[in-house]
Amino acid sequence: MAYADGELAPDERAEFEQLLATREDLRRAVARERELDLVARSAAGPEPMDAEWAALGQDFAHRSGLGVGLALVLGGIALGLGSLLYLLWSASLPLAASVAVTALMLGGCVLLLRALRARVRTRRYDPYREVRR
């Protein structure tokens, strides 16, 4: 609820408060929203301090971990698919089955690479990229 979160414009807030003065159901709803917010905040664990996030951003091991991890995952996928293709085509399976499984595997790879490419190309336009807590 925008009122309980303090997100209403001043004129909307004044209008809602006039309505709030006359409606018991709205007062109960606002109280429930505020209680739920307190419960959610108390249930959440402590967050790292901003300084810790900044230090992690400067840490070489942390920064390079994403690239290394991505390279290992993609390399593992490539080797695994290559091994599966070798086993598939060296087995005495019907040609249609080998072609179908190969098409499924290659199609999955194309879709995965397409999604990764789209993410990389649109990352600089992500409105939340620079948001700090």
Secondary structure as a PSIPRED ss2 file (coil, helix, strand):
# PSIPRED VFORMAT (PSIPRED V4.0)

   1 M C   1.000  0.000  0.000
   2 A C   1.000  0.000  0.000
   3 Y C   1.000  0.000  0.000
   4 A C   1.000  0.000  0.000
   5 D C   1.000  0.000  0.000
   6 G C   1.000  0.000  0.000
   7 E C   1.000  0.000  0.000
   8 L C   1.000  0.000  0.000
   9 A C   1.000  0.000  0.000
  10 P H   0.000  1.000  0.000
  11 D H   0.000  1.000  0.000
  12 E H   0.000  1.000  0.000
  13 R H   0.000  1.000  0.000
  14 A H   0.000  1.000  0.000
  15 E H   0.000  1.000  0.000
  16 F H   0.000  1.000  0.000
  17 E H   0.000  1.000  0.000
  18 Q H   0.000  1.000  0.000
  19 L H   0.000  1.000  0.000
  20 L H   0.000  1.000  0.000
  21 A H   0.000  1.000  0.000
  22 T H   0.000  1.000  0.000
  23 R C   1.000  0.000  0.000
  24 E H   0.000  1.000  0.000
  25 D H   0.000  1.000  0.000
  26 L H   0.000  1.000  0.000
  27 R H   0.000  1.000  0.000
  28 R H   0.000  1.000  0.000
  29 A H   0.000  1.000  0.000
  30 V H   0.000  1.000  0.000
  31 A H   0.000  1.000  0.000
  32 R H   0.000  1.000  0.000
  33 E H   0.000  1.000  0.000
  34 R H   0.000  1.000  0.000
  35 E H   0.000  1.000  0.000
  36 L H   0.000  1.000  0.000
  37 D H   0.000  1.000  0.000
  38 L H   0.000  1.000  0.000
  39 V H   0.000  1.000  0.000
  40 A H   0.000  1.000  0.000
  41 R H   0.000  1.000  0.000
  42 S H   0.000  1.000  0.000
  43 A H   0.000  1.000  0.000
  44 A C   1.000  0.000  0.000
  45 G C   1.000  0.000  0.000
  46 P C   1.000  0.000  0.000
  47 E C   1.000  0.000  0.000
  48 P C   1.000  0.000  0.000
  49 M C   1.000  0.000  0.000
  50 D H   0.000  1.000  0.000
  51 A H   0.000  1.000  0.000
  52 E H   0.000  1.000  0.000
  53 W H   0.000  1.000  0.000
  54 A H   0.000  1.000  0.000
  55 A H   0.000  1.000  0.000
  56 L H   0.000  1.000  0.000
  57 G H   0.000  1.000  0.000
  58 Q H   0.000  1.000  0.000
  59 D C   1.000  0.000  0.000
  60 F H   0.000  1.000  0.000
  61 A H   0.000  1.000  0.000
  62 H H   0.000  1.000  0.000
  63 R H   0.000  1.000  0.000
  64 S H   0.000  1.000  0.000
  65 G H   0.000  1.000  0.000
  66 L H   0.000  1.000  0.000
  67 G H   0.000  1.000  0.000
  68 V H   0.000  1.000  0.000
  69 G H   0.000  1.000  0.000
  70 L H   0.000  1.000  0.000
  71 A H   0.000  1.000  0.000
  72 L H   0.000  1.000  0.000
  73 V H   0.000  1.000  0.000
  74 L H   0.000  1.000  0.000
  75 G H   0.000  1.000  0.000
  76 G H   0.000  1.000  0.000
  77 I H   0.000  1.000  0.000
  78 A H   0.000  1.000  0.000
  79 L H   0.000  1.000  0.000
  80 G H   0.000  1.000  0.000
  81 L H   0.000  1.000  0.000
  82 G H   0.000  1.000  0.000
  83 S H   0.000  1.000  0.000
  84 L H   0.000  1.000  0.000
  85 L H   0.000  1.000  0.000
  86 Y H   0.000  1.000  0.000
  87 L H   0.000  1.000  0.000
  88 L H   0.000  1.000  0.000
  89 W H   0.000  1.000  0.000
  90 S H   0.000  1.000  0.000
  91 A C   1.000  0.000  0.000
  92 S C   1.000  0.000  0.000
  93 L C   1.000  0.000  0.000
  94 P C   1.000  0.000  0.000
  95 L H   0.000  1.000  0.000
  96 A H   0.000  1.000  0.000
  97 A H   0.000  1.000  0.000
  98 S H   0.000  1.000  0.000
  99 V H   0.000  1.000  0.000
 100 A H   0.000  1.000  0.000
 101 V H   0.000  1.000  0.000
 102 T H   0.000  1.000  0.000
 103 A H   0.000  1.000  0.000
 104 L H   0.000  1.000  0.000
 105 M H   0.000  1.000  0.000
 106 L H   0.000  1.000  0.000
 107 G H   0.000  1.000  0.000
 108 G H   0.000  1.000  0.000
 109 C H   0.000  1.000  0.000
 110 V H   0.000  1.000  0.000
 111 L H   0.000  1.000  0.000
 112 L H   0.000  1.000  0.000
 113 L H   0.000  1.000  0.000
 114 R H   0.000  1.000  0.000
 115 A H   0.000  1.000  0.000
 116 L H   0.000  1.000  0.000
 117 R H   0.000  1.000  0.000
 118 A H   0.000  1.000  0.000
 119 R H   0.000  1.000  0.000
 120 V H   0.000  1.000  0.000
 121 R H   0.000  1.000  0.000
 122 T H   0.000  1.000  0.000
 123 R H   0.000  1.000  0.000
 124 R H   0.000  1.000  0.000
 125 Y H   0.000  1.000  0.000
 126 D C   1.000  0.000  0.000
 127 P C   1.000  0.000  0.000
 128 Y C   1.000  0.000  0.000
 129 R C   1.000  0.000  0.000
 130 E C   1.000  0.000  0.000
 131 V C   1.000  0.000  0.000
 132 R C   1.000  0.000  0.000
 133 R C   1.000  0.000  0.000
